[in-house]
């Protein structure tokens, strides 16, 4: 039987159907699409479990629970950040306050790479977490992602018109290009400097791991080594699911 993995973010809802670590289907929808529309094609699927990472409002959990009941599916498991899980020790003073998406990305990355890590998720926000080889999560940073930064300029300035396509960080020859390149270069510089600072702080190499829907917008300007992991949060959810079989 298959398991349904759900990642509810601030702007998008993503789900995957997996069976024995094989991805059978993936879907990405706007966060405001009704549950019935998002999961319309799953009504005939036989599910052994539903596992949810939700950083949005609590109403979503009620909606998913009701949907599962209506279709006689197993009750969803809503994943929360813990003090310790899958070899990772949460570095937050209050572990539950660490966003579950960050927590899952760190868990998946730690179990995939046997190194000190900088895990960067580029989405609505750009989050950055450091985890040592021994599994100790050291904390991290949160800054606005590319879209939020561009919108900030749009909302607070006049006569700036931007497209949906960010540039590759080249020098802007007009206002639109200057804004788009500036945002990407700024985020890229922040990532590179943070990795360099961590190397000095821990006196050890740091592997950069990127994930998130906007990660590909940053990579053209990075001149340091990195691994791009598109399914990192889903991989983390799957690891939690495996513990609850």
C-alpha positions as CSV (number, residue, x, y, z in Angstrom):
1,X,0.0,0.0,0.0
2,X,1.0,3.6,-0.5
3,X,1.5,6.4,2.0
4,X,0.5,10.0,1.4
5,X,3.0,12.7,2.3
6,X,1.8,16.3,2.6
7,X,3.8,19.5,2.9
8,X,1.7,22.6,3.6
9,X,3.7,25.7,3.3
10,X,2.9,29.4,3.4
11,X,2.3,29.7,-0.3
12,X,2.0,26.2,-1.7
13,X,0.6,22.8,-0.9
14,X,2.7,19.8,-2.1
15,X,2.0,16.1,-1.8
16,X,3.7,12.9,-2.7
17,X,2.5,9.3,-3.0
18,X,5.2,6.8,-2.1
19,X,5.4,3.1,-1.9
20,X,8.5,1.4,-0.6
21,X,10.6,4.6,-1.1
22,X,9.4,4.8,-4.7
23,X,7.7,8.1,-5.6
24,X,4.5,7.2,-7.4
25,X,3.1,10.7,-7.9
26,X,3.8,14.3,-6.9
27,X,1.6,17.4,-7.0
28,X,2.1,21.1,-6.3
29,X,-0.9,23.4,-5.8
30,X,-1.6,26.9,-4.6
31,X,-2.3,26.9,-0.9
32,X,-5.8,28.3,-1.4
33,X,-7.0,25.4,-3.6
34,X,-9.8,23.5,-1.7
35,X,-8.8,20.1,-0.2
36,X,-11.3,18.3,-2.4
37,X,-9.6,19.7,-5.5
38,X,-6.0,19.0,-4.3
39,X,-6.7,15.4,-3.5
40,X,-9.3,14.7,-6.1
41,X,-7.2,12.0,-7.8
42,X,-6.5,10.1,-4.6
43,X,-10.0,9.0,-3.7
44,X,-9.5,5.5,-5.2
45,X,-6.0,5.0,-3.8
46,X,-5.4,2.5,-0.9
47,X,-3.5,4.3,1.8
48,X,-1.7,2.8,4.7
49,X,-0.9,6.2,6.2
50,X,-1.1,10.0,5.8
51,X,1.7,12.1,7.2
52,X,1.5,15.9,7.3
53,X,4.0,18.7,7.8
54,X,2.0,21.9,8.2
55,X,3.5,25.4,8.8
56,X,0.2,27.2,7.8
57,X,-2.9,27.7,9.9
58,X,-4.4,25.0,12.2
59,X,-7.6,24.9,10.1
60,X,-5.7,22.9,7.5
61,X,-5.3,20.0,9.9
62,X,-9.0,19.9,10.6
63,X,-9.7,19.9,6.8
64,X,-7.3,17.1,6.1
65,X,-8.7,15.1,9.1
66,X,-12.2,15.5,7.8
67,X,-11.2,14.6,4.2
68,X,-9.6,11.4,5.6
69,X,-12.7,10.4,7.5
70,X,-14.9,11.1,4.5
71,X,-12.9,8.7,2.4
72,X,-12.3,6.1,5.1
73,X,-8.5,6.7,5.1
74,X,-6.2,6.3,8.1
75,X,-6.2,9.3,10.5
76,X,-3.4,11.7,9.5
77,X,-0.3,12.0,11.6
78,X,0.7,15.7,12.0
79,X,4.4,15.9,12.5
80,X,5.8,18.2,15.1
81,X,9.3,19.3,15.9
82,X,10.8,17.3,18.7
83,X,13.8,17.5,21.1
84,X,15.4,14.6,19.3
85,X,14.5,12.5,16.2
86,X,16.2,10.3,13.7
87,X,19.7,11.1,15.1
88,X,19.2,14.9,15.2
89,X,19.1,16.9,18.4
90,X,17.0,20.1,18.2
91,X,19.1,23.2,19.0
92,X,16.1,25.4,19.9
93,X,15.4,26.2,23.5
94,X,11.8,25.3,22.8
95,X,12.0,22.5,20.2
96,X,8.4,22.8,19.1
97,X,9.0,26.4,18.0
98,X,11.4,25.2,15.2
99,X,9.4,25.2,12.0
100,X,8.6,21.6,11.1
101,X,9.7,22.1,7.5
102,X,13.1,23.2,8.8
103,X,13.2,20.2,11.2
104,X,12.4,17.7,8.5
105,X,14.9,19.1,6.1
106,X,17.6,18.9,8.7
107,X,16.7,15.3,9.6
108,X,16.8,14.2,5.9
109,X,20.0,16.0,5.2
110,X,21.8,14.7,8.3
111,X,20.8,11.1,7.4
112,X,21.9,11.5,3.8
113,X,25.2,13.3,4.3
114,X,27.8,12.2,6.9
115,X,29.2,15.8,7.3
116,X,28.7,19.1,9.0
117,X,25.9,20.8,7.1
118,X,24.3,24.1,6.2
119,X,20.8,23.3,5.1
120,X,19.1,26.2,3.2
121,X,15.4,26.1,2.2
122,X,14.6,28.8,-0.3
123,X,10.9,29.5,-0.4
124,X,8.7,32.3,0.8
125,X,11.3,32.7,3.5
126,X,14.9,31.6,3.1
127,X,15.8,29.5,6.1
128,X,19.2,28.3,7.0
129,X,20.1,25.7,9.6
130,X,23.4,24.3,10.7
131,X,23.7,20.7,11.9
132,X,27.0,19.0,13.0
133,X,28.1,15.6,11.8
134,X,27.1,14.2,15.2
135,X,23.5,15.3,14.8
136,X,23.6,18.4,17.0
137,X,21.4,21.1,15.4
138,X,23.2,24.4,16.1
139,X,20.4,26.9,15.1
140,X,20.1,29.1,12.1
141,X,18.7,32.1,10.3
142,X,15.5,33.2,8.7
143,X,15.3,36.0,6.1
144,X,12.7,36.9,3.4
145,X,13.0,34.8,0.3
146,X,13.3,36.2,-3.3
147,X,9.6,36.8,-3.8
148,X,9.1,38.6,-0.5
149,X,12.1,40.8,-1.1
150,X,10.8,41.8,-4.6
151,X,7.3,42.4,-3.2
152,X,8.7,44.6,-0.5
153,X,10.2,46.9,-3.2
154,X,7.0,46.9,-5.2
155,X,4.9,47.8,-2.1
156,X,7.2,50.6,-0.9
157,X,8.3,52.2,-4.1
158,X,6.8,53.7,-7.3
159,X,7.4,53.0,-10.9
160,X,9.0,49.6,-10.5
161,X,7.5,46.8,-12.6
162,X,8.9,43.4,-12.1
163,X,8.4,40.1,-14.0
164,X,8.0,36.7,-12.4
165,X,11.4,35.6,-13.7
166,X,14.5,36.4,-11.6
167,X,17.8,37.1,-13.3
168,X,21.0,35.2,-13.0
169,X,22.7,37.9,-10.9
170,X,24.2,40.0,-13.7
171,X,24.5,43.7,-13.5
172,X,21.2,45.3,-14.2
173,X,20.8,47.5,-17.2
174,X,17.4,48.8,-16.2
175,X,15.5,49.1,-12.9
176,X,13.8,45.7,-13.2
177,X,17.1,43.9,-13.9
178,X,18.8,45.8,-11.1
179,X,16.2,44.8,-8.5
180,X,16.1,41.2,-9.6
181,X,19.8,40.8,-9.8
182,X,20.2,42.7,-6.5
183,X,17.9,40.3,-4.6
184,X,19.6,37.2,-5.9
185,X,23.1,38.5,-5.4
186,X,22.2,39.6,-1.8
187,X,20.8,36.2,-0.9
188,X,23.7,34.4,-2.6
189,X,26.2,36.5,-0.7
190,X,24.4,35.8,2.6
191,X,24.6,32.1,2.0
192,X,28.2,32.1,1.0
193,X,29.3,34.3,4.0
194,X,27.3,32.3,6.4
195,X,28.9,29.1,5.2
196,X,32.4,30.7,5.5
197,X,31.6,32.0,9.0
198,X,30.5,28.5,10.1
199,X,33.6,26.9,8.7
200,X,35.7,29.3,10.9
201,X,33.4,28.9,13.9
202,X,33.5,25.1,13.9
203,X,37.0,24.8,12.5
204,X,35.7,22.2,10.0
205,X,34.3,22.0,6.5
206,X,30.6,22.7,6.0
207,X,28.6,21.1,3.2
208,X,25.9,23.3,1.7
209,X,22.6,21.6,1.0
210,X,19.9,23.5,-0.9
211,X,16.2,22.8,-1.2
212,X,12.9,24.6,-1.7
213,X,10.9,25.9,-4.7
214,X,13.1,28.9,-5.3
215,X,16.5,27.3,-4.7
216,X,17.2,27.1,-8.5
217,X,17.0,30.9,-8.6
218,X,20.0,31.1,-6.3
219,X,22.3,28.4,-7.7
220,X,23.5,30.3,-10.8
221,X,25.2,32.9,-8.5
222,X,26.8,30.4,-6.1
223,X,30.5,29.8,-6.7
224,X,30.9,27.3,-3.9
225,X,30.0,23.6,-3.9
226,X,26.5,22.6,-3.0
227,X,24.0,19.8,-3.3
228,X,20.5,20.5,-4.6
229,X,17.9,18.2,-3.0
230,X,14.4,18.8,-4.4
231,X,12.6,16.4,-2.1
232,X,14.4,17.0,1.2
233,X,11.3,17.8,3.2
234,X,9.4,14.8,1.7
235,X,12.4,12.6,2.5
236,X,12.2,13.8,6.1
237,X,8.5,13.1,6.3
238,X,9.1,9.6,4.9
239,X,11.7,8.9,7.6
240,X,9.1,9.8,10.3
241,X,6.5,7.7,8.5
242,X,8.8,4.7,8.6
243,X,9.0,4.9,12.4
244,X,5.2,4.8,12.7
245,X,4.5,1.8,10.5
